[in-house]
Amino acid sequence: MKRLSILIADRTPEYCALVSRWLSGHDTTRVHSAAEALSATRLLHFDVVVSATLSDDPAGTDSIRALKWQQRWTRLLAVVNEKDDDGVRREFSRAIRSGADAAVRRSNDEKPFLLAFRACWHDVPHACGALNSRTDFTLSRV
């Protein structure tokens, strides 16, 4: 995989650092709010944006729309922070409708994240979700 420019937007600095470590072969920029993410996309080019959704806050999906509007070519991976499977499915659907190219369940497990990241970047068909029987990630493209 070529070296990518990636924006990681999450209000938790520790999670940003973890994702940055998982993506250490790429150039990563970390921000901790939607406003900082929008500012960064005005100033810099990103191949991929990894952005947290905020299930209790409609501004989370609004920021996904705004980020996609700023840089239409950018692939966007939404990170969903829900505990139960119904909540995860609801948030996956909300993120995809807002413009995310893929969504992944937030965890400290590197493997599901990297599977979703690679699938998002390479535009792998949705059927690839069958590789993992749990609802750890989903893709929007068919």
SESE-933254 format. One line per field, with one value per residue (C-alpha): x, y, z. Coordinates in Angstrom, 1 decimal, padded with zeros to 4 digits. Layout:
! residues N
xx = (X,...)
yy = (Y,...)
zz = (Z,...)
//
This chain:
! residues 142
xx = (000.0,001.3,002.1,-001.1,-001.9,-004.5,-006.4,-007.5,-010.3,-011.4,-012.0,-009.9,-006.1,-005.3,-007.5,-006.0,-002.5,-003.5,-004.9,-001.8,000.4,-001.7,-001.2,002.5,003.5,001.5,001.6,-001.0,-002.4,-004.4,-007.2,-009.6,-012.7,-014.9,-013.8,-010.1,-010.8,-012.6,-009.7,-007.2,-009.1,-009.1,-005.3,-004.1,-004.8,-005.8,-006.3,-008.3,-010.1,-010.7,-013.5,-015.5,-019.2,-021.0,-024.2,-025.7,-024.8,-026.1,-023.0,-021.0,-022.7,-022.9,-019.1,-018.9,-020.9,-018.8,-015.5,-016.7,-017.9,-014.4,-012.5,-014.7,-011.9,-011.1,-012.1,-013.8,-013.8,-016.3,-015.5,-018.6,-018.6,-021.6,-021.8,-024.7,-025.1,-028.4,-026.7,-023.7,-026.0,-027.9,-024.8,-023.2,-026.3,-026.3,-022.6,-022.9,-026.0,-023.9,-021.2,-018.8,-017.3,-017.1,-017.6,-015.9,-016.8,-014.4,-012.2,-008.6,-008.3,-006.1,-007.2,-010.9,-009.8,-007.1,-009.5,-012.0,-009.3,-007.9,-011.4,-012.3,-009.2,-009.3,-013.1,-013.6,-017.2,-019.6,-019.6,-016.2,-018.0,-018.7,-015.1,-015.9,-019.1,-019.3,-020.5,-017.1,-017.2,-019.3,-018.7,-021.0,-019.8,-021.1)
yy = (000.0,003.5,005.9,007.8,011.1,010.4,012.7,011.1,013.0,011.8,013.8,011.2,011.8,008.3,006.7,009.0,007.9,004.3,004.6,006.6,003.8,001.2,003.4,004.1,003.4,006.5,010.2,010.9,014.1,014.0,016.5,016.3,018.2,018.6,022.2,021.2,018.5,021.0,023.5,020.8,019.8,023.4,023.6,020.1,017.3,013.9,010.6,009.2,010.7,008.5,010.2,009.3,009.5,010.8,008.7,011.2,014.2,014.9,017.1,013.9,013.0,016.7,016.8,013.8,015.6,018.7,016.8,015.0,018.3,019.9,017.1,015.0,012.7,011.7,008.3,008.5,005.8,006.4,005.0,004.1,004.0,001.8,-001.1,-003.2,-004.7,-002.8,000.5,-000.3,-001.2,002.1,004.1,002.4,003.2,006.8,007.3,005.8,008.0,011.0,010.2,007.9,005.3,002.7,002.3,000.3,-000.4,001.4,-001.0,-001.5,-004.4,-003.6,-006.3,-005.2,-001.6,-002.4,-004.7,-001.9,000.7,-001.3,-002.2,001.5,002.6,-000.1,000.2,-003.5,-004.7,-004.9,-008.7,-008.6,-007.9,-011.6,-012.3,-011.3,-012.8,-010.1,-006.6,-005.0,-003.1,-002.4,-000.9,001.3,000.5,-002.5)
zz = (000.0,-000.8,001.9,002.6,004.2,007.0,009.3,012.6,014.3,017.7,020.9,022.9,022.4,023.6,020.9,018.3,019.4,019.2,015.6,014.6,015.9,013.9,010.8,011.5,007.9,006.8,007.5,010.2,011.6,014.8,015.8,018.7,017.5,014.4,014.1,014.1,011.5,009.2,009.6,008.7,005.6,004.5,004.8,003.9,001.4,003.0,001.3,004.2,007.2,010.2,012.2,015.3,015.1,018.1,018.6,021.1,019.0,015.5,015.0,014.6,011.3,010.3,010.5,008.3,005.6,006.0,005.7,002.6,001.1,001.8,000.1,-002.0,-003.1,000.5,001.7,005.1,007.7,010.6,014.0,015.9,019.7,020.5,022.9,021.6,018.1,017.4,018.3,016.1,013.1,013.6,013.8,010.8,008.8,010.0,009.2,005.7,004.9,006.0,003.5,005.2,002.9,005.6,009.4,012.1,015.7,018.1,020.0,021.1,018.6,015.7,013.3,012.7,012.3,009.7,007.8,007.6,006.8,003.9,002.6,002.7,000.9,-001.7,-002.2,-001.5,-002.2,000.7,000.6,002.2,005.5,005.5,006.3,009.9,011.3,014.0,013.2,013.6,010.3,007.3,003.8,001.8,-001.7,-003.7)
//
